[in-house]
Amino acid sequence: MRNLNLTATPRIADVGCYKRPIAAFTNKILPEALFFGVDEDLEAVEWLNSNNLNGGNFADYLAQEPFDLSFLLEVYEHINPQDSRKFLDTIFKRTTSAAFLTMPNFEGWDAAGVEQLAIRDSFKEMRYVPDHLKAFDGRSKDPHTHKQVVTEERLSDDIASVLPNGWEYRVFFAWPWSIKDRARGSVFDHSFKLFAVVWNPASFSGDLVPLLEANLSPMDAGSETAELSEAIRGRDSAQTERAALNLELKKTQAELEQTQAELSCVLRYPWKHVRSFISRGRDPKRKN
């Protein structure tokens, strides 16, 4: 961000920020920036405004002037697949300099569906299942649930399809993992996250690509990259936990409704028929 040609008072949009806005990080680099947090969770919006951070829902965001920078950290996977490109197109059209995106990487799994996870050849022996699947419900309208399985190829296709004229983008594998099967002695190299940057070349001094590659080297403890990653991890964990709780609540409510329906059926049934059922179930040798 230090290499951006920004206005004297840059505007920053943090889309899907929940209660962990990026402002705590960006204020250290751009203390003069104007921040606006976006979330469909009313509780999150109230929290933002009560902590002296401007916030609103997506409709409020659309009513704002365009932003210099847009952050979509752990947001893309919460958008329905059929709405992904329209959503990105809206964000890019309301961004003048650059947009930054992070999301879980499901590169080892088939993006066609979660219910029938098809393990790719390079991962066919890996038994690891991403934690994000606990919060997956493709049919849910809850903003906290995950609704699509993201891969580098799928993300790149979506970005390229709505990329503003003259703009550029890069998608990086981030947060490297090595998952070891100690029983078989197999090691699987995997990137837990995807990181994408979409930018207007006119807003930067020099070539951004070498700068990005140099700053996406392995993270050192205490570095700004590690600090930002920790902030993203915290937001992701909070949203995943919230989504899992909502799904469990939905399941409990469905079970309660089923029980109520069964009880209602019994109460409506003529009592003489119920007595008849009980009588037929008695031991004939037993006296009444």
C-alpha positions as CSV (number, residue, x, y, z in Angstrom):
1,M,0.0,0.0,0.0
2,R,3.0,2.3,0.5
3,N,3.6,2.2,-3.3
4,L,0.1,3.4,-4.1
5,N,-0.6,6.8,-5.7
6,L,-3.5,7.6,-3.4
7,T,-5.5,10.7,-2.6
8,A,-4.6,12.8,0.4
9,T,-7.4,11.1,2.3
10,P,-7.8,7.6,0.8
11,R,-11.1,5.7,1.3
12,I,-11.0,2.1,2.4
13,A,-13.9,-0.4,2.2
14,D,-13.7,-3.6,4.2
15,V,-16.4,-5.8,2.8
16,G,-17.6,-8.6,5.1
17,C,-15.4,-7.4,8.0
18,Y,-17.7,-8.8,10.8
19,K,-16.2,-7.6,14.2
20,R,-12.6,-7.9,13.1
21,P,-12.1,-4.9,10.7
22,I,-8.8,-4.4,8.8
23,A,-8.7,-0.9,10.1
24,A,-6.5,-2.0,13.0
25,F,-3.9,-2.9,10.4
26,T,-4.4,-0.3,7.7
27,N,-4.3,2.6,10.3
28,K,-0.7,1.9,10.9
29,I,0.2,2.4,7.3
30,L,-2.5,4.9,6.2
31,P,-3.6,6.7,9.4
32,E,-5.3,9.4,7.5
33,A,-7.6,7.0,5.6
34,L,-11.4,7.0,5.9
35,F,-12.7,3.5,6.8
36,F,-16.1,1.9,6.0
37,G,-16.9,-1.6,7.2
38,V,-19.5,-3.6,5.3
39,D,-21.5,-6.6,6.7
40,E,-24.9,-8.1,6.4
41,D,-24.9,-9.0,10.1
42,L,-26.7,-6.3,12.0
43,E,-24.9,-7.1,15.2
44,A,-21.5,-6.6,13.4
45,V,-22.7,-3.2,12.0
46,E,-23.8,-2.0,15.4
47,W,-20.4,-3.1,16.8
48,L,-18.5,-1.1,14.2
49,N,-20.5,2.0,14.8
50,S,-20.2,1.7,18.6
51,N,-16.4,1.5,18.2
52,N,-16.1,4.7,16.2
53,L,-15.8,2.9,12.9
54,N,-18.2,3.7,10.1
55,G,-20.2,0.6,9.1
56,G,-23.3,-0.5,7.2
57,N,-24.8,-3.2,5.1
58,F,-24.2,-3.8,1.4
59,A,-27.0,-1.4,0.4
60,D,-25.3,1.3,2.5
61,Y,-22.0,0.4,0.8
62,L,-23.6,0.9,-2.7
63,A,-24.7,4.4,-1.6
64,Q,-21.1,5.5,-0.8
65,E,-18.7,7.1,-3.2
66,P,-16.1,4.8,-4.8
67,F,-13.2,3.6,-2.6
68,D,-9.5,3.7,-3.3
69,L,-8.9,0.3,-1.7
70,S,-11.3,-2.6,-1.2
71,F,-10.6,-5.6,1.1
72,L,-12.5,-8.8,0.8
73,L,-10.8,-11.0,3.4
74,E,-12.5,-14.4,3.8
75,V,-15.6,-13.2,1.9
76,Y,-15.6,-14.8,-1.5
77,E,-16.4,-18.3,-0.2
78,H,-19.6,-16.9,1.5
79,I,-21.0,-15.8,-1.9
80,N,-23.3,-18.2,-3.9
81,P,-21.4,-19.4,-6.9
82,Q,-24.0,-18.1,-9.3
83,D,-23.6,-14.6,-7.8
84,S,-19.7,-14.6,-7.6
85,R,-19.0,-12.7,-10.9
86,K,-21.7,-10.1,-10.4
87,F,-20.5,-9.6,-6.8
88,L,-16.8,-9.1,-7.9
89,D,-17.9,-6.8,-10.8
90,T,-19.8,-4.6,-8.3
91,I,-16.7,-4.4,-6.0
92,F,-14.3,-3.7,-8.9
93,K,-16.5,-0.9,-10.3
94,R,-16.5,0.8,-6.9
95,T,-12.7,0.5,-6.5
96,T,-10.3,3.0,-8.0
97,S,-6.9,1.6,-7.1
98,A,-6.8,-1.9,-5.8
99,A,-8.8,-4.8,-4.3
100,F,-7.3,-7.5,-2.0
101,L,-8.9,-10.9,-1.5
102,T,-8.2,-13.9,0.7
103,M,-10.1,-17.2,1.0
104,P,-9.6,-20.8,1.9
105,N,-7.9,-23.0,-0.8
106,F,-9.7,-26.2,-1.7
107,E,-7.2,-27.1,-4.5
108,G,-7.1,-30.7,-3.4
109,W,-10.8,-31.2,-3.8
110,D,-13.2,-31.1,-6.7
111,A,-15.0,-27.7,-6.9
112,A,-18.0,-29.3,-8.4
113,G,-19.5,-30.2,-5.0
114,V,-18.8,-30.8,-1.4
115,E,-21.3,-33.6,-0.7
116,Q,-19.3,-35.8,-3.1
117,L,-15.7,-34.6,-2.5
118,A,-13.6,-36.0,-5.4
119,I,-10.0,-36.2,-4.2
120,R,-7.6,-35.3,-7.0
121,D,-4.8,-37.7,-7.9
122,S,-2.1,-35.8,-6.0
123,F,-4.2,-35.9,-2.9
124,K,-6.0,-39.2,-3.2
125,E,-4.3,-40.7,-0.1
126,M,-4.7,-37.6,2.0
127,R,-7.4,-38.0,4.7
128,Y,-7.4,-34.3,5.8
129,V,-10.7,-32.5,5.4
130,P,-10.6,-28.7,5.5
131,D,-12.0,-27.1,8.6
132,H,-14.1,-24.8,6.4
133,L,-16.4,-27.7,5.5
134,K,-17.9,-27.5,9.0
135,A,-19.5,-24.2,8.0
136,F,-20.6,-25.2,4.5
137,D,-24.2,-25.0,3.4
138,G,-24.6,-24.1,-0.3
139,R,-28.3,-23.4,0.1
140,S,-28.2,-21.3,3.2
141,K,-29.0,-17.6,3.2
142,D,-27.0,-17.1,6.4
143,P,-24.1,-14.7,5.5
144,H,-21.7,-16.6,7.8
145,T,-22.0,-20.0,6.0
146,H,-19.6,-21.0,3.3
147,K,-21.4,-21.6,0.0
148,Q,-18.7,-22.5,-2.5
149,V,-15.5,-24.5,-2.7
150,V,-12.8,-22.2,-4.0
151,T,-9.8,-23.1,-6.2
152,E,-7.1,-21.0,-7.9
153,E,-8.5,-21.8,-11.3
154,R,-12.1,-21.0,-10.4
155,L,-11.1,-17.7,-8.7
156,S,-8.9,-16.7,-11.6
157,D,-11.7,-17.4,-14.1
158,D,-14.2,-15.3,-12.1
159,I,-11.8,-12.3,-11.7
160,A,-10.8,-12.4,-15.4
161,S,-14.4,-12.4,-16.6
162,V,-15.2,-9.1,-14.9
163,L,-11.7,-7.4,-14.8
164,P,-12.0,-3.7,-15.6
165,N,-10.4,-2.6,-18.8
166,G,-6.6,-2.1,-18.4
167,W,-6.5,-3.6,-14.9
168,E,-4.3,-6.5,-13.9
169,Y,-4.6,-9.3,-11.3
170,R,-2.6,-12.1,-9.7
171,V,-3.7,-15.0,-7.6
172,F,-1.1,-16.5,-5.2
173,F,-1.1,-19.7,-3.1
174,A,-0.5,-18.6,0.5
175,W,-0.1,-20.0,4.0
176,P,1.9,-23.1,3.1
177,W,1.2,-26.3,4.9
178,S,2.9,-29.7,5.0
179,I,0.5,-32.4,6.1
180,K,2.2,-35.7,7.1
181,D,0.6,-39.1,7.2
182,R,2.8,-40.6,9.9
183,A,1.4,-44.1,9.3
184,R,2.3,-44.2,5.6
185,G,5.2,-41.8,5.8
186,S,3.5,-39.6,3.1
187,V,3.9,-35.8,3.1
188,F,1.4,-33.6,1.3
189,D,2.4,-30.0,0.5
190,H,-0.7,-27.8,0.5
191,S,-1.5,-24.1,0.6
192,F,-4.2,-23.3,3.2
193,K,-5.2,-20.0,1.6
194,L,-5.5,-18.1,-1.7
195,F,-4.5,-14.5,-2.0
196,A,-5.5,-12.3,-4.9
197,V,-4.7,-8.7,-5.8
198,V,-6.6,-6.8,-8.5
199,W,-5.2,-3.4,-9.3
200,N,-5.2,-0.4,-11.6
201,P,-1.7,0.1,-13.0
202,A,-2.2,3.8,-13.1
203,S,-2.4,3.9,-9.3
204,F,1.1,2.4,-8.7
205,S,4.6,3.6,-9.1
206,G,6.5,1.1,-11.1
207,D,5.8,-2.6,-11.7
208,L,3.7,-4.2,-8.9
209,V,4.3,-7.8,-9.7
210,P,7.9,-8.1,-8.5
211,L,6.9,-6.1,-5.4
212,L,4.1,-8.6,-4.6
213,E,6.3,-11.6,-5.2
214,A,9.0,-10.2,-2.9
215,N,6.6,-9.6,-0.1
216,L,4.9,-13.0,-0.4
217,S,8.0,-14.9,0.8
218,P,7.6,-17.2,3.8
219,M,6.3,-15.3,6.8
220,D,8.6,-14.3,9.6
221,A,7.2,-14.0,13.1
222,G,6.5,-10.4,14.0
223,S,6.4,-9.3,10.4
224,E,3.6,-7.2,9.0
225,T,2.6,-10.1,6.7
226,A,2.4,-12.4,9.7
227,E,0.4,-9.8,11.6
228,L,-2.1,-9.4,8.8
229,S,-2.4,-13.2,8.5
230,E,-3.1,-13.5,12.2
231,A,-5.9,-10.9,11.8
232,I,-7.4,-12.8,8.9
233,R,-7.1,-16.0,10.8
234,G,-9.0,-14.5,13.7
235,R,-11.8,-13.2,11.5
236,D,-12.0,-16.5,9.7
237,S,-12.2,-18.5,12.9
238,A,-14.9,-16.2,14.3
239,Q,-17.1,-16.4,11.2
240,T,-16.6,-20.2,10.9
241,E,-17.5,-20.7,14.6
242,R,-20.6,-18.4,14.1
243,A,-21.7,-20.3,11.0
244,A,-21.2,-23.7,12.7
245,L,-23.3,-22.6,15.6
246,N,-26.0,-21.3,13.3
247,L,-26.1,-24.6,11.4
248,E,-26.4,-26.5,14.7
249,L,-29.2,-24.2,15.8
250,K,-31.0,-24.8,12.5
251,K,-30.7,-28.5,13.0
252,T,-32.0,-28.3,16.6
253,Q,-35.0,-26.1,15.4
254,A,-35.8,-28.7,12.7
255,E,-35.8,-31.5,15.3
256,L,-38.0,-29.5,17.6
257,E,-40.4,-28.8,14.8
258,Q,-40.5,-32.5,14.0
259,T,-41.2,-33.4,17.6
260,Q,-43.9,-30.7,17.9
261,A,-45.6,-32.1,14.7
262,E,-45.5,-35.6,16.0
263,L,-46.9,-34.5,19.4
264,S,-49.6,-32.5,17.7
265,C,-50.6,-35.5,15.6
266,V,-51.0,-37.6,18.7
267,L,-53.0,-35.0,20.5
268,R,-55.4,-34.6,17.6
269,Y,-55.9,-38.3,17.2
270,P,-59.3,-39.6,18.6
271,W,-58.6,-40.9,22.1
272,K,-60.8,-44.0,21.6
273,H,-58.5,-45.1,18.7
274,V,-55.5,-44.6,21.0
275,R,-57.1,-46.8,23.6
276,S,-57.8,-49.4,20.9
277,F,-54.1,-49.4,19.9
278,I,-53.1,-49.8,23.6
279,S,-55.6,-52.6,24.1
280,R,-54.3,-54.6,21.1
281,G,-50.8,-54.4,22.5
282,R,-51.6,-56.0,25.8
283,D,-50.7,-59.5,26.9
284,P,-53.9,-61.6,26.4
285,K,-53.1,-63.6,29.6
286,R,-53.1,-60.4,31.7
287,K,-56.3,-59.4,33.3
288,N,-57.6,-55.9,32.9
